[in-house]
């Protein structure tokens, strides 16, 4: 009896704390989304009216489209670069530790600091990018003020910061693969490309699923870099869903409507997570 219940008793405080930190805020957000907050008056219960308004809000759909574009582009490029680096650096070579340590530096910098660094790099007057373009073409460029360049600029920042994360996960996955199938394939005369396509990728599929899922979920909720670099501008060209939720709730004091947006985004992200997980399970089977 003691052996059965002692592990549960020991883990109960941590489990209850984790439950309280997730369920209580989620429940409060759901309750908030069912209310409206008139200025200077008590909250008024309006049921699902905020969600009805949300279904007709073209601005929210636009922010979701920007968020989806950002998440897909950033995650796809980070996966390709991370997998390439992992394949190149999987073998032992001189200064391996120094190179790997250098690659993960962007990942350990706070996102707000990353945003400040890249804001200086993108600066139209003193930024390195503008200086380089001016030296080559004689014209200056203002990336963050361009409706066509601002979003790709944010995607580039995310790629620079989080490709090392994808690299580390994929490198660990590659190094954990059994050696026997690869040795047998080489003995049979298989090319490096065939080994990669028919052995490495299929065996690495669970690790790829985890890496893509984690990065995609994080990209869907990006806020720091966007807030520091563009604050959604120019206009609404880079107004991702999280930034729109922040503005709605804390700048315009529409707490109920902002909470409804947050709940809708949560449902979409959860659905995306389930779809990705099911897709990789289906491919594995």
Backbone bond lengths (Angstrom), bond angles and torsions (degrees), N, CA, C in turn:
res aa  C-N    CA-C-N  psi(-1)  N-CA   C-N-CA  omega(-1)  CA-C   N-CA-C  phi
1 X - - - 1.461 - - 1.528 110.85 -
2 X 1.352 115.73 -42.79 1.466 120.00 -179.87 1.526 110.76 -65.15
3 X 1.327 116.38 -43.81 1.466 120.13 179.30 1.524 111.56 -62.61
4 X 1.323 117.21 -28.76 1.459 120.82 -178.36 1.523 111.83 -78.16
5 X 1.336 117.34 -41.29 1.462 120.62 -172.33 1.527 114.39 -95.61
6 X 1.341 117.85 -22.15 1.461 119.38 -176.78 1.531 112.88 -60.04
7 X 1.346 120.27 -45.70 1.481 118.93 177.22 1.527 112.79 -59.71
8 X 1.331 116.42 -38.18 1.467 119.23 -179.63 1.526 111.52 -68.34
9 X 1.330 116.29 -38.88 1.461 119.62 178.68 1.522 110.68 -66.01
10 X 1.324 117.11 -38.99 1.463 120.74 -178.21 1.524 111.89 -69.01
11 X 1.322 116.08 -34.79 1.466 118.88 -177.50 1.523 112.28 -88.03
12 X 1.323 117.81 -11.90 1.462 121.34 -175.68 1.527 113.63 -58.97
13 X 1.364 120.57 -46.21 1.477 118.86 -179.55 1.530 113.16 -58.35
14 X 1.340 116.20 -44.19 1.470 119.61 179.52 1.527 110.73 -65.67
15 X 1.325 116.64 -41.77 1.466 119.86 179.77 1.520 111.11 -63.88
16 X 1.324 117.26 -41.75 1.461 120.46 179.43 1.525 111.27 -66.53
17 X 1.330 116.62 -38.89 1.465 119.95 178.21 1.528 110.77 -64.57
18 X 1.338 116.08 -45.83 1.471 119.51 178.77 1.524 110.59 -62.30
19 X 1.331 116.48 -39.79 1.460 120.53 178.95 1.526 111.19 -63.71
20 X 1.332 115.64 -42.22 1.460 119.41 -180.00 1.523 111.43 -65.96
21 X 1.334 116.82 -35.90 1.460 120.74 -178.63 1.525 113.09 -74.46
22 X 1.316 117.85 -12.98 1.466 120.50 179.30 1.529 112.24 -111.04
23 X 1.312 116.05 -48.75 1.465 119.90 -174.10 1.528 111.51 -70.71
24 X 1.325 117.96 -44.60 1.463 120.06 -177.14 1.534 112.37 -63.91
25 X 1.344 119.73 -49.53 1.475 118.18 176.23 1.524 113.04 -61.44
26 X 1.337 116.19 -37.06 1.458 119.34 179.60 1.528 110.80 -65.16
27 X 1.334 115.80 -43.47 1.459 119.65 178.21 1.515 112.26 -64.22
28 X 1.345 116.51 -39.31 1.463 119.81 178.92 1.528 110.84 -66.89
29 X 1.327 116.64 -38.65 1.467 120.23 177.85 1.519 110.83 -64.25
30 X 1.326 116.39 -41.12 1.459 119.99 178.42 1.526 110.90 -62.85
31 X 1.329 116.77 -43.02 1.464 120.57 178.04 1.527 110.87 -63.59
32 X 1.334 116.65 -41.61 1.460 121.14 179.07 1.521 111.31 -62.21
33 X 1.359 116.61 -37.40 1.462 120.46 -178.54 1.519 112.43 -67.82
34 X 1.320 117.20 -15.45 1.463 121.21 179.10 1.520 112.51 -97.16
35 X 1.320 116.77 11.28 1.453 121.95 -177.35 1.520 110.47 -129.05
36 X 1.314 115.65 164.35 1.452 122.39 169.12 1.516 108.08 -124.37
37 X 1.312 116.21 152.01 1.463 120.93 -172.66 1.526 109.60 -121.17
38 X 1.323 118.41 84.79 1.469 120.83 176.83 1.520 110.79 -62.16
39 X 1.330 116.34 142.84 1.458 121.34 -176.43 1.528 110.50 -61.51
40 X 1.320 115.56 123.06 1.456 121.18 175.93 1.505 114.72 78.75
41 X 1.336 117.94 6.16 1.460 120.94 -179.58 1.527 110.53 -127.52
42 X 1.312 116.45 168.19 1.454 121.68 -179.83 1.528 110.26 -70.44
43 X 1.332 117.24 154.30 1.467 120.28 177.90 1.529 111.65 -59.07
44 X 1.320 115.04 145.93 1.466 121.62 -179.81 1.526 108.76 -117.79
45 X 1.315 116.61 128.28 1.461 121.21 179.12 1.532 109.51 -74.63
46 X 1.350 115.94 124.44 1.469 120.70 -178.18 1.525 112.44 -122.49
47 X 1.325 117.13 6.78 1.458 119.82 179.04 1.522 112.24 66.66
48 X 1.310 116.70 -131.46 1.473 121.28 -175.95 1.529 111.71 -94.94
49 X 1.312 118.09 17.58 1.461 120.46 -177.72 1.526 111.68 -60.65
50 X 1.341 117.03 -39.06 1.464 119.79 178.45 1.521 111.03 -60.91
51 X 1.315 116.80 -37.49 1.467 120.35 179.24 1.528 111.19 -71.82
52 X 1.320 117.72 -34.79 1.461 120.46 175.11 1.528 110.99 -63.66
53 X 1.331 115.30 -42.74 1.472 118.93 176.79 1.526 111.20 -64.02
54 X 1.320 115.13 -35.25 1.459 119.58 -178.41 1.524 111.87 -65.79
55 X 1.335 116.66 -35.80 1.457 120.52 -179.98 1.524 112.04 -65.57
56 X 1.335 117.49 -20.29 1.459 121.86 -179.35 1.526 112.27 -106.22
57 X 1.317 116.71 8.40 1.463 121.41 -175.60 1.530 109.61 -92.02
58 X 1.310 117.12 102.17 1.472 120.99 -179.70 1.523 111.84 -67.25
59 X 1.328 117.71 -28.72 1.466 120.85 178.91 1.526 110.91 -64.88
60 X 1.332 116.23 -38.74 1.464 119.46 178.49 1.525 110.36 -67.06
61 X 1.326 117.45 -41.47 1.461 119.85 176.93 1.530 111.09 -61.83
62 X 1.334 115.99 -37.86 1.459 119.60 178.08 1.520 111.28 -64.01
63 X 1.326 116.04 -42.05 1.469 119.63 178.94 1.529 111.00 -65.74
64 X 1.329 116.87 -35.73 1.461 119.88 176.40 1.527 110.95 -65.13
65 X 1.337 116.77 -39.47 1.454 120.08 177.30 1.518 112.22 -63.18
66 X 1.324 116.56 -41.83 1.464 120.60 177.27 1.521 110.38 -64.74
67 X 1.335 116.47 -42.07 1.458 120.52 178.60 1.517 111.22 -62.59
68 X 1.332 116.80 -43.42 1.464 121.14 179.94 1.520 110.88 -63.55
69 X 1.335 116.70 -43.34 1.469 120.50 177.82 1.516 110.83 -60.81
70 X 1.313 116.04 -46.32 1.465 121.19 179.41 1.527 110.76 -60.21
71 X 1.339 117.00 -48.81 1.464 121.11 -175.03 1.522 111.74 -65.46
72 X 1.332 117.14 -45.11 1.468 120.26 -177.57 1.522 110.74 -66.90
73 X 1.330 117.36 -47.48 1.461 120.66 -177.68 1.530 110.84 -63.99
74 X 1.329 116.83 -48.08 1.463 120.31 -177.62 1.522 111.19 -63.90
75 X 1.323 117.45 -46.26 1.467 120.42 -177.03 1.522 111.54 -66.31
76 X 1.326 117.52 -41.57 1.461 120.87 -179.05 1.525 110.94 -63.74
77 X 1.321 117.03 -47.25 1.467 119.91 -178.46 1.526 110.51 -67.89
78 X 1.329 116.88 -40.32 1.466 119.85 178.21 1.525 111.43 -62.62
79 X 1.327 116.88 -37.60 1.465 119.68 178.10 1.521 110.98 -65.69
80 X 1.322 117.29 -45.81 1.466 120.45 -179.06 1.526 110.63 -62.63
81 X 1.338 116.77 -47.40 1.461 119.83 179.80 1.527 111.44 -66.38
82 X 1.333 116.91 -42.07 1.458 119.94 -179.76 1.513 112.14 -63.62
83 X 1.341 117.26 -41.90 1.460 120.58 178.57 1.527 110.90 -66.58
84 X 1.324 116.93 -39.69 1.466 120.45 177.91 1.522 110.95 -61.88
85 X 1.323 117.04 -47.01 1.463 120.58 178.97 1.523 111.15 -63.69
86 X 1.330 117.15 -39.99 1.461 120.12 -179.77 1.533 111.02 -63.85
87 X 1.332 117.18 -39.65 1.468 120.20 179.04 1.531 111.44 -69.69
88 X 1.327 116.31 -35.03 1.463 119.92 -179.55 1.519 112.89 -74.04
89 X 1.327 117.20 -32.40 1.462 121.40 -172.79 1.525 113.30 -107.78
90 X 1.319 118.52 15.31 1.462 120.42 -177.76 1.521 112.45 -76.32
91 X 1.330 117.96 -24.67 1.463 121.72 -178.84 1.520 110.65 -88.77
92 X 1.341 115.03 159.33 1.461 120.72 177.05 1.528 109.85 -74.59
93 X 1.338 116.47 137.77 1.459 121.74 178.49 1.528 108.28 -158.76
94 X 1.324 118.40 163.42 1.469 120.65 -179.32 1.526 111.66 -61.08
95 X 1.331 115.29 142.82 1.466 123.01 178.39 1.535 112.49 60.78
96 X 1.333 115.54 26.49 1.458 119.98 -179.84 1.528 111.82 -60.18
97 X 1.333 116.37 -44.13 1.456 120.31 -178.60 1.519 112.55 -64.12
98 X 1.332 116.27 -39.54 1.466 120.13 -179.58 1.520 110.61 -65.47
99 X 1.326 116.23 -43.68 1.466 120.31 -178.51 1.526 110.47 -66.04
100 X 1.317 117.71 -44.86 1.462 120.30 -180.00 1.521 111.24 -64.48
101 X 1.338 115.97 -40.25 1.466 119.11 178.81 1.517 111.17 -64.96
102 X 1.324 116.96 -37.27 1.468 120.50 179.40 1.521 111.26 -66.43
103 X 1.337 116.07 -34.57 1.462 119.56 -177.43 1.526 112.60 -68.48
104 X 1.330 117.93 -28.07 1.462 119.43 -175.52 1.525 112.56 -92.31
105 X 1.332 118.25 1.62 1.469 120.23 -179.69 1.523 112.17 -58.62
106 X 1.343 120.61 -46.64 1.477 118.99 -179.38 1.518 113.68 -57.48
107 X 1.328 116.63 -31.74 1.459 120.45 -175.58 1.521 112.39 -70.03
108 X 1.336 117.41 -28.76 1.466 120.47 -175.21 1.525 112.19 -91.71
109 X 1.330 117.72 -0.60 1.464 120.93 176.78 1.531 108.48 -85.41
110 X 1.313 116.38 139.03 1.458 120.59 179.32 1.528 110.09 -59.12
111 X 1.353 118.01 138.13 1.467 120.66 -178.36 1.527 114.05 -55.62
112 X 1.329 117.37 -35.91 1.463 119.69 178.50 1.528 110.59 -65.27
113 X 1.332 116.55 -40.64 1.464 120.27 177.65 1.523 110.50 -65.49
114 X 1.323 116.50 -39.55 1.464 120.15 175.66 1.523 110.56 -58.73
115 X 1.336 116.21 -43.75 1.459 119.80 178.28 1.514 112.33 -61.05
116 X 1.326 117.34 -41.07 1.472 120.70 179.45 1.525 110.52 -65.52
117 X 1.337 116.44 -43.03 1.472 120.32 179.34 1.517 110.88 -58.95
118 X 1.322 116.73 -48.42 1.453 120.22 -177.51 1.527 112.03 -73.30
119 X 1.304 117.41 -25.28 1.468 118.99 174.80 1.522 110.31 -65.97
120 X 1.322 116.10 -37.22 1.465 119.88 175.45 1.526 110.80 -68.56
121 X 1.330 116.82 -39.80 1.462 119.89 179.10 1.526 111.82 -65.30
122 X 1.336 116.44 -34.79 1.459 121.33 -178.83 1.534 113.07 -86.20
123 X 1.314 117.79 -6.43 1.457 120.93 -176.11 1.528 110.87 -55.39
124 X 1.331 115.94 132.78 1.467 120.69 -174.88 1.518 112.67 -69.58
125 X 1.331 118.79 -23.78 1.464 121.67 -175.68 1.522 112.43 -96.68
126 X 1.338 116.72 -47.43 1.469 119.45 -173.65 1.521 112.81 -119.97
127 X 1.325 118.19 2.53 1.451 120.94 -177.10 1.514 113.19 -70.74
128 X 1.329 116.25 148.88 1.462 121.39 -179.32 1.519 111.55 -62.70
129 X 1.328 117.68 -39.87 1.460 120.89 -179.72 1.520 111.15 -63.49
130 X 1.333 116.45 -46.81 1.462 119.86 179.90 1.531 110.66 -64.63
131 X 1.322 116.25 -38.69 1.479 119.99 179.02 1.530 110.61 -62.87
132 X 1.338 116.29 -42.99 1.464 120.09 -179.29 1.526 111.20 -64.87
133 X 1.333 116.31 -44.89 1.469 120.12 178.88 1.518 110.68 -63.62
134 X 1.335 117.67 -39.53 1.457 121.49 179.40 1.518 110.88 -66.05
135 X 1.333 116.94 -37.74 1.459 120.27 179.53 1.526 111.60 -69.06
136 X 1.322 117.12 -32.17 1.461 120.65 -177.73 1.517 113.16 -86.30
137 X 1.333 116.92 -36.53 1.463 120.33 -173.12 1.526 113.84 -116.63
138 X 1.313 117.10 -14.10 1.454 120.25 -176.33 1.511 113.55 80.58
139 X 1.333 118.09 3.77 1.458 122.51 179.47 1.523 109.65 -120.04
140 X 1.309 116.39 144.16 1.459 120.61 176.60 1.524 109.57 -88.46
141 X 1.321 115.60 161.05 1.456 121.07 -178.65 1.518 109.12 -136.26
142 X 1.312 115.30 138.10 1.463 121.11 177.30 1.530 107.54 -117.53
143 X 1.322 115.99 93.85 1.463 121.27 -172.16 1.520 111.16 -65.24
144 X 1.328 117.09 -47.77 1.456 120.41 -173.41 1.522 112.77 -74.18
145 X 1.325 117.96 -8.82 1.462 121.28 177.11 1.517 112.26 -99.44
146 X 1.312 116.74 1.36 1.457 121.63 -178.41 1.525 109.94 -98.87
147 X 1.317 116.79 129.82 1.468 120.46 179.94 1.521 112.23 -68.59
148 X 1.329 117.62 -21.73 1.459 120.86 180.00 1.527 113.13 -93.94
149 X 1.326 117.42 -25.50 1.462 120.98 -175.38 1.524 113.68 -100.80
150 X 1.322 117.48 -18.94 1.466 119.99 -173.48 1.530 111.62 -63.44
151 X 1.331 117.96 -46.75 1.458 120.19 -179.19 1.527 112.23 -66.57
152 X 1.346 119.97 -46.31 1.471 118.58 173.60 1.524 112.94 -58.02
153 X 1.333 117.31 -33.87 1.466 120.11 177.26 1.521 111.04 -64.20
154 X 1.329 117.64 -40.34 1.466 120.80 177.06 1.523 111.07 -66.99
155 X 1.322 116.85 -38.66 1.466 120.53 178.09 1.523 109.95 -62.98
156 X 1.334 117.31 -39.99 1.459 121.38 178.32 1.524 111.18 -61.92
157 X 1.317 117.04 -40.49 1.468 120.85 178.06 1.526 110.07 -61.87
158 X 1.317 116.89 -45.18 1.464 120.61 179.94 1.525 110.96 -63.93
159 X 1.327 116.36 -39.80 1.475 120.13 177.85 1.518 110.67 -62.09
160 X 1.323 116.56 -44.21 1.466 120.78 -179.49 1.531 110.98 -62.42
161 X 1.316 116.46 -38.43 1.460 119.54 -175.09 1.520 113.03 -80.14
162 X 1.337 118.55 -37.33 1.454 120.07 -167.88 1.514 115.11 -112.67
163 X 1.323 119.75 -1.72 1.465 119.95 171.00 1.528 111.61 -59.78
164 X 1.337 119.85 -38.05 1.473 119.16 176.28 1.520 113.57 -58.14
165 X 1.333 117.49 -34.72 1.466 120.54 177.46 1.525 110.48 -62.44
166 X 1.322 116.16 -47.29 1.459 120.78 178.21 1.531 109.97 -62.80
167 X 1.317 117.09 -39.41 1.466 121.93 179.10 1.524 111.37 -60.94
168 X 1.332 117.36 -45.54 1.461 120.62 -177.59 1.527 111.82 -64.38
169 X 1.328 116.83 -44.62 1.473 119.87 -179.51 1.524 110.52 -64.20
170 X 1.323 117.46 -45.84 1.464 120.48 -177.86 1.523 111.38 -69.53
171 X 1.328 117.41 -35.94 1.462 120.26 177.49 1.526 110.30 -64.02
172 X 1.339 116.65 -44.40 1.466 119.68 177.26 1.523 110.90 -61.52
173 X 1.339 116.81 -39.31 1.457 119.58 178.75 1.517 112.25 -65.91
174 X 1.324 117.71 -42.55 1.470 121.24 179.97 1.524 110.75 -64.14
175 X 1.323 116.65 -42.40 1.459 119.86 -177.69 1.529 112.63 -71.83
176 X 1.332 117.31 -16.20 1.463 120.43 178.36 1.525 112.99 -90.84
177 X 1.330 117.84 -4.88 1.460 120.51 -179.16 1.532 110.08 -71.73
178 X 1.322 117.94 145.01 1.475 120.64 178.10 1.530 111.31 -65.84
179 X 1.317 117.05 145.48 1.458 121.55 -176.04 1.526 113.41 -84.40
180 X 1.333 117.28 -25.18 1.471 120.11 -172.50 1.525 113.83 -58.58
181 X 1.351 120.27 -45.99 1.473 118.62 179.69 1.520 113.13 -61.53
182 X 1.317 117.64 -35.74 1.462 120.41 -179.71 1.529 111.04 -70.70
183 X 1.326 116.07 -39.61 1.466 118.82 178.19 1.523 110.67 -65.59
184 X 1.328 116.62 -40.29 1.468 119.66 178.29 1.526 111.07 -64.88
185 X 1.331 117.14 -38.84 1.461 120.28 179.42 1.526 110.84 -65.69
186 X 1.321 117.77 -39.36 1.471 120.40 178.60 1.523 110.65 -66.45
187 X 1.333 117.19 -39.85 1.463 120.42 177.49 1.527 110.77 -61.56
188 X 1.327 116.02 -36.95 1.471 120.28 179.14 1.520 112.71 -77.46
189 X 1.321 118.03 -2.47 1.459 121.30 176.25 1.511 115.24 87.18
190 X 1.326 118.06 19.07 1.463 120.65 179.30 1.526 110.12 -69.66
191 X 1.326 116.09 142.28 1.458 120.74 178.73 1.523 110.36 -76.36
192 X 1.323 115.21 165.11 1.466 120.01 179.92 1.531 110.84 -61.41
193 X 1.338 116.69 -37.43 1.465 119.87 179.89 1.525 111.54 -66.81
194 X 1.335 117.26 -42.99 1.464 120.59 178.69 1.526 111.22 -64.63
195 X 1.322 116.31 -38.20 1.465 119.81 177.31 1.520 110.35 -63.26
196 X 1.331 116.12 -41.42 1.456 120.29 -179.68 1.523 111.51 -65.93
197 X 1.339 116.44 -44.86 1.467 120.82 -175.42 1.522 111.84 -73.20
198 X 1.325 117.11 -42.40 1.462 120.23 -170.94 1.529 113.64 -97.83
199 X 1.324 117.85 -12.84 1.469 119.53 179.52 1.529 112.28 -120.84
200 X 1.334 115.75 -56.69 1.462 118.92 -173.11 1.521 111.76 -63.99
201 X 1.334 117.24 -52.85 1.466 119.88 -177.62 1.532 113.45 -62.05
202 X 1.351 119.38 -48.55 1.475 117.77 178.79 1.526 113.43 -60.95
203 X 1.331 117.48 -40.84 1.462 120.26 -178.87 1.521 111.95 -73.18
204 X 1.314 116.23 -23.24 1.459 121.06 -177.94 1.522 112.31 -92.01
205 X 1.337 117.63 -1.40 1.465 121.28 -173.34 1.537 113.50 -55.97
206 X 1.326 121.04 -44.03 1.477 118.71 178.46 1.527 113.47 -61.40
207 X 1.332 116.35 -38.52 1.467 120.05 178.29 1.521 110.53 -68.00
208 X 1.324 117.07 -40.15 1.455 121.16 177.61 1.522 110.50 -61.56
209 X 1.328 116.59 -41.28 1.464 120.64 179.42 1.519 111.23 -60.76
210 X 1.326 116.54 -44.72 1.470 120.46 179.71 1.524 110.83 -64.81
211 X 1.328 116.70 -45.21 1.463 120.44 -177.83 1.529 111.28 -62.94
212 X 1.327 116.98 -46.61 1.461 120.55 -179.45 1.517 110.80 -66.06
213 X 1.310 116.96 -40.33 1.462 120.39 -178.32 1.524 111.15 -64.36
214 X 1.312 116.85 -46.46 1.473 120.03 -179.21 1.525 110.86 -62.96
215 X 1.316 116.55 -46.38 1.465 119.52 -177.66 1.520 111.62 -69.50
216 X 1.318 117.80 -38.16 1.463 119.89 -179.74 1.522 110.77 -65.99
217 X 1.328 116.83 -43.06 1.464 119.98 178.92 1.518 110.76 -62.70
218 X 1.321 116.71 -39.43 1.460 119.82 178.49 1.527 110.96 -68.33
219 X 1.337 116.74 -38.46 1.466 119.99 179.18 1.524 111.62 -67.37
220 X 1.328 117.42 -33.94 1.462 120.80 177.82 1.530 111.81 -63.68
221 X 1.316 117.21 -26.54 1.467 121.17 -177.39 1.524 111.79 -109.53
222 X 1.321 117.87 24.21 1.461 120.58 179.92 1.526 110.49 -61.71
223 X 1.320 115.57 139.71 1.460 120.40 -179.73 1.522 112.14 -146.01
224 X 1.334 116.39 -47.50 1.465 121.00 -169.42 1.521 112.83 -56.94
225 X 1.361 115.33 -55.32 1.460 118.67 -175.86 1.521 111.79 -63.80
226 X 1.332 116.22 -39.68 1.466 119.75 -179.29 1.527 110.17 -64.72
227 X 1.321 116.64 -42.72 1.459 120.88 -179.08 1.522 110.97 -63.75
228 X 1.318 117.70 -42.23 1.464 121.55 -177.23 1.521 111.15 -74.06
229 X 1.340 117.09 -40.57 1.460 120.38 -172.20 1.525 113.48 -83.43
230 X 1.327 118.33 -47.88 1.468 119.65 -171.03 1.521 114.41 -129.05
231 X 1.347 117.77 -20.68 1.460 122.08 -172.92 1.536 111.94 52.21
232 X 1.321 114.94 33.94 1.455 120.83 177.41 1.508 115.08 92.39
233 X 1.305 117.94 -9.71 1.452 121.21 -176.72 1.522 112.93 -88.77
234 X 1.332 116.29 -178.80 1.474 126.08 -3.54 1.534 111.38 -69.87
235 X 1.311 115.96 136.89 1.455 120.53 -172.51 1.517 109.20 67.56
236 X 1.314 115.64 -118.97 1.466 121.09 174.87 1.528 111.11 -123.27
237 X 1.327 116.53 26.00 1.467 121.19 -174.44 1.523 112.83 -64.50
238 X 1.330 117.62 -27.88 1.464 120.81 -179.31 1.526 111.78 -124.71
239 X 1.324 116.56 24.42 1.471 119.53 -178.27 1.524 109.37 -81.23
240 X 1.320 115.69 91.86 1.462 120.62 177.80 1.523 109.58 -73.73
241 X 1.331 116.52 168.96 1.467 121.02 -172.80 1.528 112.10 -62.08
242 X 1.330 117.04 -41.99 1.467 118.94 -178.95 1.517 111.97 -63.59
243 X 1.323 116.96 -37.86 1.458 119.84 178.91 1.527 110.88 -68.67
244 X 1.332 117.28 -38.41 1.459 120.39 177.33 1.527 110.82 -64.34
245 X 1.332 116.38 -39.76 1.467 120.46 176.83 1.523 110.35 -61.88
246 X 1.317 116.54 -43.62 1.469 121.04 179.16 1.528 111.02 -61.39
247 X 1.328 116.68 -46.42 1.462 119.67 -179.58 1.522 111.37 -64.53
248 X 1.323 116.47 -42.84 1.466 120.34 -178.32 1.524 111.01 -61.89
249 X 1.324 116.19 -44.88 1.461 119.92 -174.26 1.526 112.81 -79.69
250 X 1.331 117.40 -44.74 1.461 119.99 -168.22 1.525 114.48 -105.36
251 X 1.314 118.07 -17.12 1.465 119.61 174.88 1.524 111.32 -98.46
252 X 1.333 115.74 -40.37 1.458 119.90 -177.71 1.529 112.04 -100.75
253 X 1.344 116.75 0.19 1.479 123.14 175.87 1.523 113.16 58.36
254 X 1.328 117.29 28.66 1.464 121.45 174.62 1.535 108.24 -96.56
255 X 1.326 114.88 72.16 1.462 120.16 -171.22 1.530 111.82 -64.30
256 X 1.311 117.48 -42.04 1.457 120.22 -179.68 1.516 112.23 -64.31
257 X 1.326 116.48 -44.01 1.465 120.28 -179.51 1.528 110.36 -68.59
258 X 1.333 116.77 -38.96 1.459 119.91 176.61 1.519 111.76 -63.27
259 X 1.348 117.03 -39.81 1.460 120.31 177.29 1.520 111.39 -65.74
260 X 1.329 117.24 -36.37 1.466 120.41 176.20 1.528 110.82 -63.74
261 X 1.328 116.62 -40.46 1.464 119.91 175.15 1.528 111.21 -60.81
262 X 1.332 115.43 -44.12 1.462 119.69 -179.39 1.527 111.27 -62.76
263 X 1.331 117.26 -41.28 1.459 119.88 178.69 1.527 111.27 -65.99
264 X 1.333 116.73 -38.57 1.464 120.09 177.74 1.525 110.67 -64.20
265 X 1.341 116.63 -42.27 1.463 119.96 178.07 1.518 110.66 -64.19
266 X 1.326 117.37 -39.14 1.463 121.14 177.68 1.527 110.92 -60.16
267 X 1.327 116.91 -43.58 1.462 120.48 179.90 1.525 110.89 -64.67
268 X 1.326 116.91 -41.30 1.465 120.47 179.74 1.525 111.34 -65.57
269 X 1.322 116.57 -42.40 1.469 120.25 179.95 1.528 110.27 -66.54
270 X 1.336 117.26 -40.81 1.460 120.30 177.75 1.527 111.01 -63.48
271 X 1.339 116.98 -40.14 1.454 120.28 176.77 1.517 112.34 -64.48
272 X 1.330 115.96 -40.83 1.462 120.10 177.38 1.523 110.60 -62.84
273 X 1.321 116.48 -43.43 1.464 120.88 178.97 1.521 110.98 -60.06
274 X 1.319 116.94 -44.94 1.464 120.35 179.37 1.524 111.46 -64.38
275 X 1.347 117.06 -38.76 1.465 120.97 -179.75 1.522 111.32 -65.96
276 X 1.340 116.72 -43.73 1.469 119.93 179.20 1.517 110.80 -64.04
277 X 1.327 116.92 -44.01 1.464 121.15 179.57 1.517 110.83 -61.44
278 X 1.310 117.33 -44.32 1.468 120.92 -179.69 1.533 110.88 -67.03
279 X 1.329 116.70 -37.42 1.472 119.76 -179.79 1.515 111.14 -63.73
280 X 1.331 117.23 -43.43 1.461 119.72 -179.78 1.514 111.66 -71.61
281 X 1.343 117.84 -33.12 1.460 119.80 175.85 1.522 110.90 -66.25
282 X 1.357 115.61 -41.00 1.453 119.23 177.97 1.520 112.21 -64.65
283 X 1.339 116.52 -39.31 1.461 119.66 178.44 1.520 111.56 -67.09
284 X 1.349 115.31 -35.34 1.472 118.83 -179.46 1.520 111.56 -69.59
285 X 1.344 115.84 -34.76 1.464 118.68 178.67 1.531 112.20 -81.14
